[in-house]
């Protein structure tokens, strides 16, 4: 059976789809799993051994997208997050079985509509995604291994990285940016304070990472940390390239954004900051890996200050235990 799974939005959202892709492939290895993804996630999707084909949604008009889908000869689709454009394209492509959550006007173009009520936050996003697989195979196992993502060449990439930046100890990484995809975060000055705590530990090397579109933030951090031993690293390769490094880092500290989901998916321990609201919380957006430490940032100034002090205490405790 040719099965298309649709999650053509941001990095973190796509990572919440990976367990669904995995269980559909492992339900029957002869299933051909096709992922419809955004351009950003193409290389990551192509690196997954449980994805057989990748269709990239470049924002074409509906007919062009429908043509791409039609060429893949899809027997069934599972659309984890839908919009009207994607729904109509699948309908035009005449996919026999079209599964999606029963939300928004787009649902009229699907022939298996599943009521989920995600706004109630009764489970995490990746768990809602997994539940949709049951609409295709009622007896499917929803279990998946952790870490789920593995990349050939990770050790070599990390070795090159360490040689370039004279890194000799386990890496603790901070990622202060979030690309507008998070509802709460610390300021750069607060991240610098956390970095200073990590620098005080002689048993780790400290890295601060930046995405390719975060030049301004990089420059501000460089000025704030001009006398620091922290390594400032701008990721210029693909998401898969960055994932290779993350898989070798000891601890990754960031807000709830795509890089957090990526770090968790490759097995890196995480300290992650969420907004203190139900919809933006860790209950909804926890990632698919293990060893996650979640911190909810309150909206009120006093609560925010108290939470920051808690983060500092727990970070000190965790750093002192790293070898």
C-alpha positions in Angstrom: 0.0 0.0 0.0 1.2 3.5 -0.9 0.5 5.7 2.1 1.1 9.5 2.2 1.5 11.3 5.5 1.1 15.1 5.3 2.9 17.4 7.7 4.1 20.3 5.5 4.7 23.0 8.2 7.6 23.9 10.5 10.5 21.7 11.7 9.1 20.9 15.1 5.7 20.1 13.7 7.2 17.7 11.2 9.2 15.9 14.0 6.0 15.3 15.8 4.9 13.4 12.7 7.9 11.1 12.6 6.4 8.4 15.0 3.4 8.2 12.8 5.5 7.6 9.7 7.5 5.0 11.7 4.6 3.0 12.9 2.9 3.0 9.5 6.1 1.6 7.9 6.6 -1.0 10.6 3.0 -2.2 10.6 3.8 -3.7 7.3 7.3 -3.2 5.8 5.9 -3.6 2.3 4.0 -0.3 2.8 5.5 2.5 0.8 5.5 5.5 3.0 5.5 8.9 1.3 5.9 12.1 3.3 4.6 15.5 2.1 6.8 18.1 3.7 7.9 21.7 3.5 11.2 22.5 1.7 13.0 23.0 5.1 12.4 19.4 6.0 13.3 17.7 2.8 16.8 16.6 3.8 15.6 15.4 7.2 12.8 13.4 5.7 15.1 11.8 3.0 17.4 10.7 5.8 14.8 8.6 7.6 14.9 4.9 6.7 11.2 4.5 7.4 10.3 7.1 4.7 10.4 5.7 1.1 9.6 8.9 -0.8 9.4 12.6 -0.2 7.1 15.1 -1.9 8.1 18.7 -1.3 5.3 21.2 -1.1 6.9 24.3 -2.5 3.7 26.3 -2.3 2.6 25.5 -5.9 -1.0 26.1 -6.8 -3.5 23.4 -6.1 -3.4 21.8 -9.5 0.4 21.5 -9.5 0.4 20.0 -6.0 -2.4 17.6 -7.0 -0.2 16.5 -10.0 2.7 15.8 -7.7 0.5 13.7 -5.5 -1.2 11.9 -8.4 2.2 10.8 -9.7 2.9 9.0 -6.4 -0.1 6.7 -6.9 -1.3 7.1 -3.3 -3.7 4.5 -1.9 -4.4 6.3 1.4 -3.3 9.5 3.0 -3.1 10.6 6.6 -3.1 14.3 6.9 -1.9 15.3 10.4 -2.5 19.0 10.0 -4.7 20.2 7.1 -5.6 23.3 5.3 -8.0 23.8 2.4 -5.3 23.9 -0.3 -3.8 20.6 0.7 -7.2 19.0 1.2 -8.5 20.0 -2.3 -5.2 18.8 -3.9 -5.7 15.4 -2.4 -9.4 15.3 -3.5 -8.4 16.3 -7.1 -5.7 13.6 -7.1 -8.5 11.1 -6.2 -6.7 9.4 -3.3 -9.2 6.6 -2.4 -8.8 6.9 1.4 -8.2 10.4 2.8 -7.9 10.6 6.6 -7.7 13.9 8.6 -8.9 15.5 11.8 -12.4 16.8 11.6 -11.5 20.5 11.9 -12.1 23.6 9.7 -13.8 23.7 6.4 -11.0 21.5 4.8 -12.6 18.4 6.4 -15.3 18.2 3.7 -12.6 17.0 1.2 -11.7 14.0 3.3 -13.7 10.8 3.5 -12.5 9.6 6.9 -12.8 12.5 9.4 -11.6 11.9 12.9 -12.8 14.0 15.9 -9.9 14.8 18.1 -10.5 18.2 19.9 -6.8 19.1 20.1 -7.6 22.3 21.8 -8.4 20.3 25.0 -4.8 19.2 25.1 -5.6 15.7 26.4 -2.3 14.4 24.9 0.8 15.6 23.2 0.8 16.7 19.5 2.8 13.6 18.4 0.3 11.4 20.3 -2.7 13.0 18.5 -0.8 12.3 15.2 -0.3 8.7 16.2 -4.0 8.3 16.9 -4.8 9.1 13.3 -2.8 6.0 12.2 -5.5 3.9 13.9 -8.1 5.2 11.4 -6.2 3.3 8.7 -5.1 0.2 10.7 -7.2 -0.3 13.9 -4.7 -2.9 15.2 -1.6 -0.9 14.6 1.0 -0.7 17.4 1.8 2.9 18.3 5.2 2.0 19.9 8.4 3.6 18.5 12.0 3.5 19.6 13.9 6.3 21.3 15.9 7.9 20.0 14.0 7.6 16.8 16.5 9.4 14.5 20.0 8.1 13.6 22.4 9.6 11.1 25.4 8.0 9.3 28.4 10.1 9.8 27.4 11.8 13.0 30.6 10.9 14.8 32.8 12.1 12.0 30.8 15.4 11.8 31.1 15.9 15.5 34.9 15.1 15.4 35.3 17.8 12.7 33.3 20.2 14.8 35.4 19.6 17.9 38.6 20.0 15.9 37.5 23.3 14.4 36.5 24.8 17.7 39.1 23.1 20.0 36.4 21.3 22.0 37.7 18.5 24.2 34.9 18.0 26.8 31.2 17.1 26.7 29.2 19.9 25.0 26.4 21.8 26.7 24.7 23.9 24.0 22.4 26.9 24.3 20.0 28.0 21.5 18.6 31.5 22.4 16.7 32.0 19.1 13.3 30.6 18.2 12.2 31.9 14.8 8.9 33.1 16.1 7.7 29.5 16.7 7.7 29.7 20.6 5.3 31.4 23.0 7.9 32.1 25.7 11.6 32.5 26.0 14.3 34.2 28.1 16.0 37.3 26.9 19.6 37.1 25.5 20.9 38.7 28.7 19.2 35.9 30.7 20.7 33.3 28.4 24.1 34.9 29.0 23.6 34.5 32.7 22.9 30.8 32.2 25.9 30.5 29.9 28.1 31.9 32.7 26.8 29.2 35.0 27.8 26.5 32.5 31.2 28.2 31.9 32.0 27.9 35.6 31.9 24.1 35.3 35.4 22.9 34.3 34.1 19.5 33.0 32.1 20.8 30.0 32.6 23.0 26.9 29.9 25.5 26.2 28.4 26.2 22.7 25.8 28.7 21.7 24.0 27.8 18.4 22.3 30.0 15.9 20.2 29.4 12.8 21.2 30.7 9.4 18.8 33.6 9.7 19.8 34.7 13.1 22.8 37.0 12.2 21.6 39.9 14.4 21.2 37.7 17.4 24.6 36.2 16.7 26.2 39.6 16.6 24.5 40.6 19.9 25.7 37.4 21.6 29.2 37.9 20.3 29.4 41.3 21.8 27.8 40.2 25.1 30.2 37.2 25.4 33.4 38.8 24.0 35.5 37.7 26.9 33.9 34.3 27.2 35.2 30.9 26.2 31.8 30.0 24.8 31.8 28.8 21.2 29.4 30.7 19.0 28.2 28.4 16.2 26.1 29.4 13.2 24.5 26.4 11.5 24.8 26.8 7.8 24.1 23.3 6.5 20.9 21.4 6.4 18.7 20.4 9.3 20.1 16.9 9.0 23.6 18.2 9.2 22.8 20.1 12.5 21.1 16.9 13.8 24.3 15.0 13.5 26.0 17.5 15.9 23.0 17.5 18.3 23.1 13.7 18.6 26.6 14.1 20.1 25.9 17.0 22.4 25.4 16.2 26.1 22.7 18.8 26.9 20.7 21.2 24.8 19.0 24.3 26.4 16.4 26.3 24.4 12.8 27.4 24.2 10.2 25.1 22.7 11.1 25.4 19.1 12.1 23.2 16.2 15.7 22.7 17.3 14.4 21.4 20.7 12.3 18.8 18.9 15.3 17.9 16.8 17.7 17.5 19.7 15.2 15.3 21.6 14.6 13.1 18.5 18.3 12.3 18.2 18.7 11.5 21.8 20.2 14.6 23.3 19.0 15.6 26.8 17.1 18.8 26.9 16.3 21.7 29.2 13.3 23.4 27.5 11.2 26.5 28.2 7.5 26.8 27.5 4.8 29.4 28.0 2.7 28.9 31.1 -0.5 28.3 29.2 -2.2 25.0 28.5 -2.1 25.1 24.7 1.6 26.1 24.6 2.7 23.9 27.4 4.9 20.8 27.6 1.7 18.7 27.9 0.9 19.7 24.3 4.4 20.1 22.8 6.7 17.7 24.6 9.0 16.1 22.1 9.4 12.4 21.1 12.6 11.7 23.0 13.5 10.9 26.6 15.5 12.9 29.2 13.4 16.1 28.9 13.3 18.8 31.6 10.5 21.2 31.1 10.1 24.7 32.6 7.0 26.8 32.3 7.7 30.6 32.1 4.9 32.5 33.9 3.5 35.7 32.3 3.7 37.7 35.5 7.2 39.3 36.3 7.5 37.9 39.8 6.6 34.3 38.6 9.1 34.7 35.7 11.9 35.8 38.1 11.2 32.8 40.5 11.2 30.4 37.5 14.5 31.8 36.3 16.0 31.2 39.7 14.7 27.6 39.6 16.3 27.1 36.2 19.6 28.3 37.4 19.5 25.9 40.4 18.6 22.9 38.3 21.1 23.7 35.7 23.9 23.9 38.3 22.8 20.6 39.7 22.7 18.9 36.3 26.0 20.3 35.1 27.8 19.2 38.2 26.7 15.6 37.5 27.9 15.5 33.9 31.1 13.7 33.2 
